[in-house]
Amino acid sequence: MQPLPNTTCPLCGGSNQCTPANTGRFDPECWCTKAAISPEALAKIPPELVNQACLCPRCAAGLPPVMPHSEL
Ligand SMILES: [Zn+2]
């Protein structure tokens, strides 16, 4: 089984920094193996993308996505 080459976060569209997605291998350790993923973040992932793409570290931690064009 090959890792999916999905290198973007399904919540914010930013880089998820997923090591398997970037290298095509599961053996290099990924940051997500040590991170605690926020249940709120998991609940927001579109169903078709669950288990298809890694979250980025920011979304995984439950922080709001970085919005470069925010009107705030
Ligand atoms: Zn994200």
N, CA, C, O and the ligand as a Tripos MOL2 file, in Angstrom:
@<TRIPOS>MOLECULE
protein
  289   287    73     0     0
PROTEIN
NO_CHARGES

@<TRIPOS>ATOM
      1 N           0.8380   -1.1940    0.0000 N.3       1 MET1
      2 CA          0.0000    0.0000    0.0000 C.3       1 MET1
      3 C           0.8750    1.2470    0.0000 C.2       1 MET1
      4 O           1.8140    1.3560    0.7880 O.2       1 MET1
      5 N           0.5600    2.1830   -0.8880 N.am      2 GLN2
      6 CA          1.3340    3.4130   -1.0140 C.3       2 GLN2
      7 C           0.6230    4.5580   -0.2980 C.2       2 GLN2
      8 O          -0.6070    4.6100   -0.2970 O.2       2 GLN2
      9 N           1.3780    5.4810    0.3140 N.am      3 PRO3
     10 CA          0.7350    6.6800    0.8570 C.3       3 PRO3
     11 C           0.1300    7.5010   -0.2770 C.2       3 PRO3
     12 O           0.6520    7.5190   -1.3920 O.2       3 PRO3
     13 N          -0.9680    8.1730    0.0190 N.am      4 LEU4
     14 CA         -1.5680    9.0500   -0.9850 C.3       4 LEU4
     15 C          -0.7580   10.3420   -1.0750 C.2       4 LEU4
     16 O          -0.3500   10.8950   -0.0530 O.2       4 LEU4
     17 N          -0.5250   10.8250   -2.3070 N.am      5 PRO5
     18 CA          0.3000   12.0360   -2.4520 C.3       5 PRO5
     19 C          -0.4920   13.3040   -2.1800 C.2       5 PRO5
     20 O          -0.4250   14.2600   -2.9530 O.2       5 PRO5
     21 N          -1.2380   13.3180   -1.0930 N.am      6 ASN6
     22 CA         -2.0360   14.4820   -0.7540 C.3       6 ASN6
     23 C          -1.2750   15.3460    0.2410 C.2       6 ASN6
     24 O          -1.2180   15.0430    1.4330 O.2       6 ASN6
     25 N          -0.6950   16.4230   -0.2660 N.am      7 THR7
     26 CA          0.1750   17.2380    0.5820 C.3       7 THR7
     27 C          -0.4960   18.5170    1.0520 C.2       7 THR7
     28 O           0.1520   19.3790    1.6450 O.2       7 THR7
     29 N          -1.7930   18.6460    0.7910 N.am      8 THR8
     30 CA         -2.4850   19.8430    1.2650 C.3       8 THR8
     31 C          -3.4930   19.4830    2.3490 C.2       8 THR8
     32 O          -4.0980   18.4110    2.3350 O.2       8 THR8
     33 N          -3.6530   20.3990    3.2750 N.am      9 CYS9
     34 CA         -4.5730   20.2280    4.3860 C.3       9 CYS9
     35 C          -6.0110   20.3410    3.8770 C.2       9 CYS9
     36 O          -6.3360   21.3020    3.1790 O.2       9 CYS9
     37 N          -6.8900   19.3710    4.2140 N.am     10 PRO10
     38 CA         -8.2750   19.4410    3.7230 C.3      10 PRO10
     39 C          -9.0890   20.5580    4.3640 C.2      10 PRO10
     40 O         -10.1750   20.8760    3.8810 O.2      10 PRO10
     41 N          -8.5930   21.1570    5.4310 N.am     11 LEU11
     42 CA         -9.3520   22.2320    6.0720 C.3      11 LEU11
     43 C          -8.9440   23.6050    5.5690 C.2      11 LEU11
     44 O          -9.8110   24.4290    5.2780 O.2      11 LEU11
     45 N          -7.6480   23.8760    5.4560 N.am     12 CYS12
     46 CA         -7.2360   25.2340    5.0820 C.3      12 CYS12
     47 C          -6.5520   25.2830    3.7270 C.2      12 CYS12
     48 O          -6.3210   26.3730    3.2050 O.2      12 CYS12
     49 N          -6.2230   24.1440    3.1430 N.am     13 GLY13
     50 CA         -5.5770   24.1390    1.8420 C.3      13 GLY13
     51 C          -4.0820   24.4150    1.8970 C.2      13 GLY13
     52 O          -3.4170   24.4820    0.8630 O.2      13 GLY13
     53 N          -3.5570   24.5740    3.1080 N.am     14 GLY14
     54 CA         -2.1260   24.7970    3.2530 C.3      14 GLY14
     55 C          -1.3590   23.4830    3.2240 C.2      14 GLY14
     56 O          -1.9530   22.4070    3.1610 O.2      14 GLY14
     57 N          -0.0360   23.5800    3.2720 N.am     15 SER15
     58 CA          0.7880   22.3760    3.2860 C.3      15 SER15
     59 C           0.5850   21.6280    4.5910 C.2      15 SER15
     60 O           0.6420   22.2210    5.6690 O.2      15 SER15
     61 N           0.3460   20.3210    4.4950 N.am     16 ASN16
     62 CA          0.1580   19.5450    5.7230 C.3      16 ASN16
     63 C           1.4700   18.9940    6.2660 C.2      16 ASN16
     64 O           1.4960   18.3800    7.3320 O.2      16 ASN16
     65 N           2.5650   19.2140    5.5280 N.am     17 GLN17
     66 CA          3.8810   18.7610    5.9710 C.3      17 GLN17
     67 C           3.8930   17.2680    6.2690 C.2      17 GLN17
     68 O           4.6310   16.7980    7.1350 O.2      17 GLN17
     69 N           3.0600   16.5300    5.5350 N.am     18 CYS18
     70 CA          2.9510   15.0920    5.7760 C.3      18 CYS18
     71 C           4.1360   14.3740    5.1350 C.2      18 CYS18
     72 O           4.3190   14.4310    3.9190 O.2      18 CYS18
     73 N           4.9320   13.7020    5.9520 N.am     19 THR19
     74 CA          6.1220   13.0400    5.4330 C.3      19 THR19
     75 C           5.7850   11.9140    4.4570 C.2      19 THR19
     76 O           6.3860   11.8680    3.3840 O.2      19 THR19
     77 N           4.8610   11.0030    4.7670 N.am     20 PRO20
     78 CA          4.5420    9.9600    3.7790 C.3      20 PRO20
     79 C           4.0140   10.5220    2.4610 C.2      20 PRO20
     80 O           4.3530   10.0040    1.3970 O.2      20 PRO20
     81 N           3.1900   11.5740    2.5110 N.am     21 ALA21
     82 CA          2.6650   12.1470    1.2810 C.3      21 ALA21
     83 C           3.7730   12.7510    0.4380 C.2      21 ALA21
     84 O           3.7310   12.6910   -0.7900 O.2      21 ALA21
     85 N           4.7650   13.3330    1.1010 N.am     22 ASN22
     86 CA          5.8460   13.9900    0.3770 C.3      22 ASN22
     87 C           6.8960   13.0150   -0.1350 C.2      22 ASN22
     88 O           7.5220   13.2710   -1.1640 O.2      22 ASN22
     89 N           7.0990   11.9050    0.5620 N.am     23 THR23
     90 CA          8.1750   10.9910    0.1860 C.3      23 THR23
     91 C           7.6660    9.7500   -0.5230 C.2      23 THR23
     92 O           8.4380    9.0500   -1.1780 O.2      23 THR23
     93 N           6.3450    9.4620   -0.3960 N.am     24 GLY24
     94 CA          5.8170    8.2410   -0.9810 C.3      24 GLY24
     95 C           6.1530    7.0070   -0.1630 C.2      24 GLY24
     96 O           6.0070    5.8820   -0.6410 O.2      24 GLY24
     97 N           6.5990    7.2130    1.0600 N.am     25 ARG25
     98 CA          6.9720    6.0770    1.9230 C.3      25 ARG25
     99 C           6.3840    6.2760    3.3090 C.2      25 ARG25
    100 O           6.2280    7.4040    3.7760 O.2      25 ARG25
    101 N           6.0640    5.1750    3.9550 N.am     26 PHE26
    102 CA          5.5160    5.2670    5.3070 C.3      26 PHE26
    103 C           6.5970    5.2150    6.3780 C.2      26 PHE26
    104 O           6.3380    5.5940    7.5210 O.2      26 PHE26
    105 N           7.7910    4.7620    6.0450 N.am     27 ASP27
    106 CA          8.7670    4.5550    7.1160 C.3      27 ASP27
    107 C           9.3820    5.8210    7.7100 C.2      27 ASP27
    108 O           9.7300    5.8030    8.8910 O.2      27 ASP27
    109 N           9.5410    6.9500    6.9450 N.am     28 PRO28
    110 CA         10.0210    8.1530    7.6550 C.3      28 PRO28
    111 C           8.9450    8.6480    8.6160 C.2      28 PRO28
    112 O           7.7580    8.6580    8.2900 O.2      28 PRO28
    113 N           9.3760    9.0530    9.7860 N.am     29 GLU29
    114 CA          8.3930    9.4490   10.7830 C.3      29 GLU29
    115 C           7.7680   10.7880   10.4280 C.2      29 GLU29
    116 O           8.4600   11.7020    9.9800 O.2      29 GLU29
    117 N           6.4600   10.9040   10.6280 N.am     30 CYS30
    118 CA          5.7270   12.1410   10.3490 C.3      30 CYS30
    119 C           5.3980   12.8420   11.6610 C.2      30 CYS30
    120 O           5.2450   12.2020   12.7010 O.2      30 CYS30
    121 N           5.2920   14.1590   11.5980 N.am     31 TRP31
    122 CA          4.9430   14.9240   12.7970 C.3      31 TRP31
    123 C           3.6240   14.4460   13.4020 C.2      31 TRP31
    124 O           3.4200   14.5240   14.6140 O.2      31 TRP31
    125 N           2.7250   13.9460   12.5330 N.am     32 CYS32
    126 CA          1.3790   13.6030   13.0140 C.3      32 CYS32
    127 C           1.3770   12.3660   13.8930 C.2      32 CYS32
    128 O           0.4100   12.1300   14.6160 O.2      32 CYS32
    129 N           2.4530   11.5620   13.8450 N.am     33 THR33
    130 CA          2.4630   10.3860   14.7050 C.3      33 THR33
    131 C           2.6120   10.7690   16.1670 C.2      33 THR33
    132 O           2.3010    9.9750   17.0550 O.2      33 THR33
    133 N           3.0930   11.9990   16.4240 N.am     34 LYS34
    134 CA          3.2810   12.4380   17.8040 C.3      34 LYS34
    135 C           2.2700   13.4940   18.2060 C.2      34 LYS34
    136 O           2.1060   13.7780   19.3920 O.2      34 LYS34
    137 N           1.5870   14.0800   17.2230 N.am     35 ALA35
    138 CA          0.6940   15.1880   17.5240 C.3      35 ALA35
    139 C          -0.6470   14.6730   18.0240 C.2      35 ALA35
    140 O          -1.0960   13.5920   17.6410 O.2      35 ALA35
    141 N          -1.2740   15.4560   18.8780 N.am     36 ALA36
    142 CA         -2.6510   15.1780   19.2710 C.3      36 ALA36
    143 C          -3.5650   15.9230   18.3090 C.2      36 ALA36
    144 O          -3.4910   17.1470   18.1940 O.2      36 ALA36
    145 N          -4.4250   15.1850   17.6200 N.am     37 ILE37
    146 CA         -5.3120   15.8130   16.6430 C.3      37 ILE37
    147 C          -6.5980   16.2480   17.3460 C.2      37 ILE37
    148 O          -7.2240   15.4540   18.0490 O.2      37 ILE37
    149 N          -6.9780   17.4790   17.1600 N.am     38 SER38
    150 CA         -8.1820   18.0130   17.7860 C.3      38 SER38
    151 C          -9.4260   17.3080   17.2580 C.2      38 SER38
    152 O          -9.6040   17.2230   16.0430 O.2      38 SER38
    153 N         -10.2950   16.7990   18.1390 N.am     39 PRO39
    154 CA        -11.5390   16.1720   17.6600 C.3      39 PRO39
    155 C         -12.4020   17.1410   16.8670 C.2      39 PRO39
    156 O         -13.1030   16.7340   15.9410 O.2      39 PRO39
    157 N         -12.3570   18.4380   17.2280 N.am     40 GLU40
    158 CA        -13.1260   19.4360   16.4820 C.3      40 GLU40
    159 C         -12.6100   19.5460   15.0590 C.2      40 GLU40
    160 O         -13.3870   19.7060   14.1180 O.2      40 GLU40
    161 N         -11.2830   19.4600   14.9030 N.am     41 ALA41
    162 CA        -10.7070   19.5360   13.5590 C.3      41 ALA41
    163 C         -11.1090   18.3110   12.7410 C.2      41 ALA41
    164 O         -11.4620   18.4310   11.5680 O.2      41 ALA41
    165 N         -11.0540   17.1430   13.3590 N.am     42 LEU42
    166 CA        -11.4390   15.9270   12.6430 C.3      42 LEU42
    167 C         -12.8870   16.0000   12.1810 C.2      42 LEU42
    168 O         -13.2200   15.5400   11.0890 O.2      42 LEU42
    169 N         -13.7510   16.5810   13.0150 N.am     43 ALA43
    170 CA        -15.1730   16.6530   12.6930 C.3      43 ALA43
    171 C         -15.4380   17.5710   11.5150 C.2      43 ALA43
    172 O         -16.4780   17.4590   10.8650 O.2      43 ALA43
    173 N         -14.4990   18.4900   11.2260 N.am     44 LYS44
    174 CA        -14.7110   19.4580   10.1500 C.3      44 LYS44
    175 C         -14.2160   18.9720    8.7990 C.2      44 LYS44
    176 O         -14.4810   19.6050    7.7780 O.2      44 LYS44
    177 N         -13.4980   17.8520    8.7820 N.am     45 ILE45
    178 CA        -12.9700   17.3500    7.5130 C.3      45 ILE45
    179 C         -14.1260   16.8200    6.6630 C.2      45 ILE45
    180 O         -14.9440   16.0460    7.1610 O.2      45 ILE45
    181 N         -14.2110   17.2220    5.3870 N.am     46 PRO46
    182 CA        -15.2520   16.6580    4.5240 C.3      46 PRO46
    183 C         -15.1430   15.1310    4.5010 C.2      46 PRO46
    184 O         -14.0400   14.5900    4.4260 O.2      46 PRO46
    185 N         -16.2960   14.4290    4.5660 N.am     47 PRO47
    186 CA        -16.2610   12.9650    4.6700 C.3      47 PRO47
    187 C         -15.4260   12.3020    3.5900 C.2      47 PRO47
    188 O         -14.7630   11.2990    3.8540 O.2      47 PRO47
    189 N         -15.4480   12.8420    2.3810 N.am     48 GLU48
    190 CA        -14.7030   12.2060    1.2970 C.3      48 GLU48
    191 C         -13.1880   12.3550    1.4570 C.2      48 GLU48
    192 O         -12.4180   11.6900    0.7640 O.2      48 GLU48
    193 N         -12.7680   13.2260    2.3710 N.am     49 LEU49
    194 CA        -11.3340   13.4350    2.5620 C.3      49 LEU49
    195 C         -10.8200   12.8010    3.8370 C.2      49 LEU49
    196 O          -9.6180   12.8240    4.1000 O.2      49 LEU49
    197 N         -11.7250   12.2260    4.6450 N.am     50 VAL50
    198 CA        -11.2690   11.5560    5.8610 C.3      50 VAL50
    199 C         -10.4010   10.3620    5.4730 C.2      50 VAL50
    200 O         -10.7790    9.5520    4.6270 O.2      50 VAL50
    201 N          -9.2500   10.2690    6.0980 N.am     51 ASN51
    202 CA         -8.2750    9.2130    5.8090 C.3      51 ASN51
    203 C          -7.6900    9.3070    4.3980 C.2      51 ASN51
    204 O          -7.0710    8.3560    3.9220 O.2      51 ASN51
    205 N          -7.8820   10.4530    3.7240 N.am     52 GLN52
    206 CA         -7.2960   10.6430    2.4000 C.3      52 GLN52
    207 C          -6.1610   11.6580    2.4460 C.2      52 GLN52
    208 O          -5.2210   11.5750    1.6550 O.2      52 GLN52
    209 N          -6.2410   12.6080    3.3630 N.am     53 ALA53
    210 CA         -5.2210   13.6460    3.4300 C.3      53 ALA53
    211 C          -4.9770   14.0190    4.8770 C.2      53 ALA53
    212 O          -5.8960   14.0250    5.6960 O.2      53 ALA53
    213 N          -3.7260   14.3310    5.1820 N.am     54 CYS54
    214 CA         -3.3310   14.7430    6.5210 C.3      54 CYS54
    215 C          -3.7360   16.2100    6.7330 C.2      54 CYS54
    216 O          -3.7330   17.0100    5.7980 O.2      54 CYS54
    217 N          -4.0780   16.5370    7.9630 N.am     55 LEU55
    218 CA         -4.2610   17.9440    8.3120 C.3      55 LEU55
    219 C          -2.9040   18.6150    8.4280 C.2      55 LEU55
    220 O          -1.8830   17.9460    8.5920 O.2      55 LEU55
    221 N          -2.8980   19.9440    8.3420 N.am     56 CYS56
    222 CA         -1.6640   20.6590    8.6500 C.3      56 CYS56
    223 C          -1.5510   20.7560   10.1770 C.2      56 CYS56
    224 O          -2.5460   20.5910   10.8840 O.2      56 CYS56
    225 N          -0.3420   21.0240   10.6850 N.am     57 PRO57
    226 CA         -0.1740   21.0580   12.1460 C.3      57 PRO57
    227 C          -1.0920   22.0700   12.8170 C.2      57 PRO57
    228 O          -1.5800   21.8270   13.9210 O.2      57 PRO57
    229 N          -1.3270   23.1820   12.1720 N.am     58 ARG58
    230 CA         -2.1520   24.2210   12.7680 C.3      58 ARG58
    231 C          -3.6020   23.7640   12.9220 C.2      58 ARG58
    232 O          -4.1970   23.9150   13.9890 O.2      58 ARG58
    233 N          -4.1630   23.2070   11.8560 N.am     59 CYS59
    234 CA         -5.5460   22.7390   11.9310 C.3      59 CYS59
    235 C          -5.6570   21.5470   12.8800 C.2      59 CYS59
    236 O          -6.6380   21.4210   13.6130 O.2      59 CYS59
    237 N          -4.6610   20.6820   12.8650 N.am     60 ALA60
    238 CA         -4.6950   19.5120   13.7370 C.3      60 ALA60
    239 C          -4.7440   19.9130   15.2030 C.2      60 ALA60
    240 O          -5.3110   19.2040   16.0350 O.2      60 ALA60
    241 N          -4.1460   21.0570   15.5090 N.am     61 ALA61
    242 CA         -4.1260   21.5340   16.8900 C.3      61 ALA61
    243 C          -5.4150   22.2700   17.2470 C.2      61 ALA61
    244 O          -5.5930   22.6950   18.3890 O.2      61 ALA61
    245 N          -6.3110   22.4200   16.2780 N.am     62 GLY62
    246 CA         -7.5770   23.0790   16.5530 C.3      62 GLY62
    247 C          -7.4980   24.5870   16.4680 C.2      62 GLY62
    248 O          -8.4180   25.2770   16.9060 O.2      62 GLY62
    249 N          -6.4010   25.1210   15.9060 N.am     63 LEU63
    250 CA         -6.2690   26.5630   15.7340 C.3      63 LEU63
    251 C          -6.9970   26.9910   14.4700 C.2      63 LEU63
    252 O          -7.1240   26.1960   13.5390 O.2      63 LEU63
    253 N          -7.4780   28.2270   14.4130 N.am     64 PRO64
    254 CA         -8.1410   28.6780   13.1910 C.3      64 PRO64
    255 C          -7.1500   28.7110   12.0400 C.2      64 PRO64
    256 O          -5.9790   29.0310   12.2440 O.2      64 PRO64
    257 N          -7.6020   28.3830   10.8210 N.am     65 PRO65
    258 CA         -6.7070   28.4130    9.6650 C.3      65 PRO65
    259 C          -6.1650   29.8120    9.4230 C.2      65 PRO65
    260 O          -6.8180   30.8070    9.7390 O.2      65 PRO65
    261 N          -4.9840   29.8780    8.8690 N.am     66 VAL66
    262 CA         -4.4180   31.1660    8.4800 C.3      66 VAL66
    263 C          -5.1380   31.6340    7.2250 C.2      66 VAL66
    264 O          -5.1540   30.9310    6.2140 O.2      66 VAL66
    265 N          -5.7240   32.8000    7.2870 N.am     67 MET67
    266 CA         -6.4600   33.3350    6.1410 C.3      67 MET67
    267 C          -5.6980   34.5210    5.5730 C.2      67 MET67
    268 O          -5.7840   35.6240    6.1120 O.2      67 MET67
    269 N          -4.9530   34.3110    4.4960 N.am     68 PRO68
    270 CA         -4.1180   35.3990    3.9650 C.3      68 PRO68
    271 C          -4.9430   36.5720    3.4730 C.2      68 PRO68
    272 O          -4.4430   37.6960    3.4280 O.2      68 PRO68
    273 N          -6.1850   36.3440    3.1050 N.am     69 HIS69
    274 CA         -7.0140   37.4350    2.5930 C.3      69 HIS69
    275 C          -8.1370   37.7970    3.5670 C.2      69 HIS69
    276 O          -9.2080   38.2620    3.1790 O.2      69 HIS69
    277 N          -7.8470   37.5650    4.8320 N.am     70 SER70
    278 CA         -8.8440   37.8900    5.8470 C.3      70 SER70
    279 C          -9.2080   39.3570    5.8130 C.2      70 SER70
    280 O          -8.3470   40.2050    5.5810 O.2      70 SER70
    281 N         -10.4660   39.6670    6.0400 N.am     71 GLU71
    282 CA        -10.9130   41.0640    6.0340 C.3      71 GLU71
    283 C         -10.8770   41.6570    7.4310 C.2      71 GLU71
    284 O         -11.2900   42.8010    7.6210 O.2      71 GLU71
    285 N         -10.4040   40.9220    8.3930 N.am     72 LEU72
    286 CA        -10.3280   41.4430    9.7490 C.3      72 LEU72
    287 C          -9.2920   42.5600    9.8500 C.2      72 LEU72
    288 O          -9.0920   43.1200   10.9270 O.2      72 LEU72
    289 ZN         -4.7660   23.2520    7.7610 Zn       73 ZN73
@<TRIPOS>BOND
     1     1     2 1
     2     2     3 1
     3     3     4 2
     4     3     5 am
     5     5     6 1
     6     6     7 1
     7     7     8 2
     8     7     9 am
     9     9    10 1
    10    10    11 1
    11    11    12 2
    12    11    13 am
    13    13    14 1
    14    14    15 1
    15    15    16 2
    16    15    17 am
    17    17    18 1
    18    18    19 1
    19    19    20 2
    20    19    21 am
    21    21    22 1
    22    22    23 1
    23    23    24 2
    24    23    25 am
    25    25    26 1
    26    26    27 1
    27    27    28 2
    28    27    29 am
    29    29    30 1
    30    30    31 1
    31    31    32 2
    32    31    33 am
    33    33    34 1
    34    34    35 1
    35    35    36 2
    36    35    37 am
    37    37    38 1
    38    38    39 1
    39    39    40 2
    40    39    41 am
    41    41    42 1
    42    42    43 1
    43    43    44 2
    44    43    45 am
    45    45    46 1
    46    46    47 1
    47    47    48 2
    48    47    49 am
    49    49    50 1
    50    50    51 1
    51    51    52 2
    52    51    53 am
    53    53    54 1
    54    54    55 1
    55    55    56 2
    56    55    57 am
    57    57    58 1
    58    58    59 1
    59    59    60 2
    60    59    61 am
    61    61    62 1
    62    62    63 1
    63    63    64 2
    64    63    65 am
    65    65    66 1
    66    66    67 1
    67    67    68 2
    68    67    69 am
    69    69    70 1
    70    70    71 1
    71    71    72 2
    72    71    73 am
    73    73    74 1
    74    74    75 1
    75    75    76 2
    76    75    77 am
    77    77    78 1
    78    78    79 1
    79    79    80 2
    80    79    81 am
    81    81    82 1
    82    82    83 1
    83    83    84 2
    84    83    85 am
    85    85    86 1
    86    86    87 1
    87    87    88 2
    88    87    89 am
    89    89    90 1
    90    90    91 1
    91    91    92 2
    92    91    93 am
    93    93    94 1
    94    94    95 1
    95    95    96 2
    96    95    97 am
    97    97    98 1
    98    98    99 1
    99    99   100 2
   100    99   101 am
   101   101   102 1
   102   102   103 1
   103   103   104 2
   104   103   105 am
   105   105   106 1
   106   106   107 1
   107   107   108 2
   108   107   109 am
   109   109   110 1
   110   110   111 1
   111   111   112 2
   112   111   113 am
   113   113   114 1
   114   114   115 1
   115   115   116 2
   116   115   117 am
   117   117   118 1
   118   118   119 1
   119   119   120 2
   120   119   121 am
   121   121   122 1
   122   122   123 1
   123   123   124 2
   124   123   125 am
   125   125   126 1
   126   126   127 1
   127   127   128 2
   128   127   129 am
   129   129   130 1
   130   130   131 1
   131   131   132 2
   132   131   133 am
   133   133   134 1
   134   134   135 1
   135   135   136 2
   136   135   137 am
   137   137   138 1
   138   138   139 1
   139   139   140 2
   140   139   141 am
   141   141   142 1
   142   142   143 1
   143   143   144 2
   144   143   145 am
   145   145   146 1
   146   146   147 1
   147   147   148 2
   148   147   149 am
   149   149   150 1
   150   150   151 1
   151   151   152 2
   152   151   153 am
   153   153   154 1
   154   154   155 1
   155   155   156 2
   156   155   157 am
   157   157   158 1
   158   158   159 1
   159   159   160 2
   160   159   161 am
   161   161   162 1
   162   162   163 1
   163   163   164 2
   164   163   165 am
   165   165   166 1
   166   166   167 1
   167   167   168 2
   168   167   169 am
   169   169   170 1
   170   170   171 1
   171   171   172 2
   172   171   173 am
   173   173   174 1
   174   174   175 1
   175   175   176 2
   176   175   177 am
   177   177   178 1
   178   178   179 1
   179   179   180 2
   180   179   181 am
   181   181   182 1
   182   182   183 1
   183   183   184 2
   184   183   185 am
   185   185   186 1
   186   186   187 1
   187   187   188 2
   188   187   189 am
   189   189   190 1
   190   190   191 1
   191   191   192 2
   192   191   193 am
   193   193   194 1
   194   194   195 1
   195   195   196 2
   196   195   197 am
   197   197   198 1
   198   198   199 1
   199   199   200 2
   200   199   201 am
   201   201   202 1
   202   202   203 1
   203   203   204 2
   204   203   205 am
   205   205   206 1
   206   206   207 1
   207   207   208 2
   208   207   209 am
   209   209   210 1
   210   210   211 1
   211   211   212 2
   212   211   213 am
   213   213   214 1
   214   214   215 1
   215   215   216 2
   216   215   217 am
   217   217   218 1
   218   218   219 1
   219   219   220 2
   220   219   221 am
   221   221   222 1
   222   222   223 1
   223   223   224 2
   224   223   225 am
   225   225   226 1
   226   226   227 1
   227   227   228 2
   228   227   229 am
   229   229   230 1
   230   230   231 1
   231   231   232 2
   232   231   233 am
   233   233   234 1
   234   234   235 1
   235   235   236 2
   236   235   237 am
   237   237   238 1
   238   238   239 1
   239   239   240 2
   240   239   241 am
   241   241   242 1
   242   242   243 1
   243   243   244 2
   244   243   245 am
   245   245   246 1
   246   246   247 1
   247   247   248 2
   248   247   249 am
   249   249   250 1
   250   250   251 1
   251   251   252 2
   252   251   253 am
   253   253   254 1
   254   254   255 1
   255   255   256 2
   256   255   257 am
   257   257   258 1
   258   258   259 1
   259   259   260 2
   260   259   261 am
   261   261   262 1
   262   262   263 1
   263   263   264 2
   264   263   265 am
   265   265   266 1
   266   266   267 1
   267   267   268 2
   268   267   269 am
   269   269   270 1
   270   270   271 1
   271   271   272 2
   272   271   273 am
   273   273   274 1
   274   274   275 1
   275   275   276 2
   276   275   277 am
   277   277   278 1
   278   278   279 1
   279   279   280 2
   280   279   281 am
   281   281   282 1
   282   282   283 1
   283   283   284 2
   284   283   285 am
   285   285   286 1
   286   286   287 1
   287   287   288 2
@<TRIPOS>SUBSTRUCTURE
     1 MET1         2 RESIDUE 1 A MET
     2 GLN2         6 RESIDUE 1 A GLN
     3 PRO3        10 RESIDUE 1 A PRO
     4 LEU4        14 RESIDUE 1 A LEU
     5 PRO5        18 RESIDUE 1 A PRO
     6 ASN6        22 RESIDUE 1 A ASN
     7 THR7        26 RESIDUE 1 A THR
     8 THR8        30 RESIDUE 1 A THR
     9 CYS9        34 RESIDUE 1 A CYS
    10 PRO10       38 RESIDUE 1 A PRO
    11 LEU11       42 RESIDUE 1 A LEU
    12 CYS12       46 RESIDUE 1 A CYS
    13 GLY13       50 RESIDUE 1 A GLY
    14 GLY14       54 RESIDUE 1 A GLY
    15 SER15       58 RESIDUE 1 A SER
    16 ASN16       62 RESIDUE 1 A ASN
    17 GLN17       66 RESIDUE 1 A GLN
    18 CYS18       70 RESIDUE 1 A CYS
    19 THR19       74 RESIDUE 1 A THR
    20 PRO20       78 RESIDUE 1 A PRO
    21 ALA21       82 RESIDUE 1 A ALA
    22 ASN22       86 RESIDUE 1 A ASN
    23 THR23       90 RESIDUE 1 A THR
    24 GLY24       94 RESIDUE 1 A GLY
    25 ARG25       98 RESIDUE 1 A ARG
    26 PHE26      102 RESIDUE 1 A PHE
    27 ASP27      106 RESIDUE 1 A ASP
    28 PRO28      110 RESIDUE 1 A PRO
    29 GLU29      114 RESIDUE 1 A GLU
    30 CYS30      118 RESIDUE 1 A CYS
    31 TRP31      122 RESIDUE 1 A TRP
    32 CYS32      126 RESIDUE 1 A CYS
    33 THR33      130 RESIDUE 1 A THR
    34 LYS34      134 RESIDUE 1 A LYS
    35 ALA35      138 RESIDUE 1 A ALA
    36 ALA36      142 RESIDUE 1 A ALA
    37 ILE37      146 RESIDUE 1 A ILE
    38 SER38      150 RESIDUE 1 A SER
    39 PRO39      154 RESIDUE 1 A PRO
    40 GLU40      158 RESIDUE 1 A GLU
    41 ALA41      162 RESIDUE 1 A ALA
    42 LEU42      166 RESIDUE 1 A LEU
    43 ALA43      170 RESIDUE 1 A ALA
    44 LYS44      174 RESIDUE 1 A LYS
    45 ILE45      178 RESIDUE 1 A ILE
    46 PRO46      182 RESIDUE 1 A PRO
    47 PRO47      186 RESIDUE 1 A PRO
    48 GLU48      190 RESIDUE 1 A GLU
    49 LEU49      194 RESIDUE 1 A LEU
    50 VAL50      198 RESIDUE 1 A VAL
    51 ASN51      202 RESIDUE 1 A ASN
    52 GLN52      206 RESIDUE 1 A GLN
    53 ALA53      210 RESIDUE 1 A ALA
    54 CYS54      214 RESIDUE 1 A CYS
    55 LEU55      218 RESIDUE 1 A LEU
    56 CYS56      222 RESIDUE 1 A CYS
    57 PRO57      226 RESIDUE 1 A PRO
    58 ARG58      230 RESIDUE 1 A ARG
    59 CYS59      234 RESIDUE 1 A CYS
    60 ALA60      238 RESIDUE 1 A ALA
    61 ALA61      242 RESIDUE 1 A ALA
    62 GLY62      246 RESIDUE 1 A GLY
    63 LEU63      250 RESIDUE 1 A LEU
    64 PRO64      254 RESIDUE 1 A PRO
    65 PRO65      258 RESIDUE 1 A PRO
    66 VAL66      262 RESIDUE 1 A VAL
    67 MET67      266 RESIDUE 1 A MET
    68 PRO68      270 RESIDUE 1 A PRO
    69 HIS69      274 RESIDUE 1 A HIS
    70 SER70      278 RESIDUE 1 A SER
    71 GLU71      282 RESIDUE 1 A GLU
    72 LEU72      286 RESIDUE 1 A LEU
    73 ZN73       289 GROUP 0 **** ****
